[in-house]
C-alpha cells in the first residue's frame, strides 16, 4: 500500500480552488474548464470546504435554485473528510467507499497539498495490476 504522497508526485496537477463568495455558475465553469469534479473552497490559504458536481446537482438543480444567484458557500460541503500525505491508498479507497465520496483533499497541518479522486486511486490500482501481470508473464516466459 503506497502513501498518497506518491500519487501526488506521479500526478503533480495544480490544486483547483474557488472562493466561497463565487457564484455556483462560475464554479461550474471552472469545473468544466479544469475538467475536474470538485474544487477546494479556500479563504486566503485556509480550506473552508469542497464543492462538487454532486453538490450542484443535489443542492441547486434538484431544488430549482438559480446557479447564478447561489453562492458556493451555500452549497459546499464544509465538514470535509481529508487525508494526510502518509495515508495509504487503500485507506483512502475505504474512506471514500464508506463515506460515499469521490474526492479527498490531502492536507499537511493546515496546508492543502492537493486533491485525489476515486479515479486517481483506480488508475493507480490498474497500473499496479498491469505491472504485476507483466512481471508474472516475464517470469513465466524466462
N, C-alpha and C positions, 0 to 999 in steps of 0.2 A: 504494500500500500504506500503510494508516494504522497508526499505533502502537497498541499495546494500551491505552495510557493513554486514548485516545479512546473505546474500548469501555467502559472502567470509568466514564468520565464520563457516557456515554449510559445506562448501566445501573448506577446507583450503589446496588447492593444491599449489605446488611450482610455482612461476612465471617462465614461459618458455621464454627465451630470446635468441637472436642471435646478433652478431656484424655485422655492415654494410659491412665489407670487406670480409665476409664469402661468399663462392660460393653458388648460389641458390641450386645446387645439395646437398651440405652439409646441407643447411637449410631444404631441403625436407627430408633428412634422419632424422633430428631432429623432424620434424613434425610427421613422421611415428613412431619414437621411443617413443615420448611422447603421441602419439595418440591425437593430437590436430590439429586444423585447422588454427591456426595463432600463430606467435611468436612476442613478443615485441622486436624491434630493439633498442639496447642500446649502448651508448658510455659511458664507465665508469658507473655512476649511473643515466645518463640522457637518457630519451626516445627520440629517433630521428625518430621513425616510427613504423609501423607494417607491417609484411609481412605475406601473407596468401596463402592458396592453390589457391584462386581466382586470386591473383596477378601472381602466377606462370602460371596458365592456360592462362590468357589473355595477359601477357607481355613476356612470354618465349615460351611456347608450340605453341600458335597460331601464333606467329611471326617467328617461325622457329629459335629461338635463341638457343644457347648451354648453358644448365644449369650449366655445369662445368666451363665455362668461364665467365658467367654473375655473377656479384656480387649482393648481397641482396640490396645494396644501389641503384642499377639501377632500381629495380622493386618495392621497398617498397612504401607504402603509407606514405608520410611524414606529411601531414596535417591530423592528427588523431583526430577523434571525441573521446572525453573522458568524463567520469563522475566522480563525487566525491563519497565518501562512503555514503554521505547523500542522493544521488539521489535515487528516488523511482524506484522500479522495473517496474512499468507501464510506467514511463517516459523513462526508458531505452528501453523498448519494442517499444514505439512510435518513439524514435530516430532511432532505428535500422530499423524499417519499413520505416520511411520517407527517410532515407539516403541509404537504401538498403545495410546495412552492417550486419555482423554476429558476430562481436567481438567488445567489448568496454573495453579499459583499465580503471581501477579505479585508480584515481590519487588524492593525497593529496598534494597540493603545487606542487613541482617538483618530489615528490616520487611516484613511481608506486607501488601500493599496491597489484594489481592483475589484472586479465582479466576475464571478464564474456562473455559468449557466448549466442547466442539465445537459445541453448539447455539448458543452466543453467536456463534461465528465464522460458522456457516451463516446465522443470522438476519441478520448484518451483510452478508454477501455478497448475500443475497436483496434486502435493502433497497437496496444499491448497484446491483444489476442493474435493479430496478424504477425507480429514479431515472434511470438511463441510458436505459431504454426510454421513459420519459415524456418526457425531453428530446429524444430522437430523433423521437418522434411529434410533438412540438410543432414541431420544426424542419421536418419533412416537411409539416405542415399550414399552415405560415406562408408 
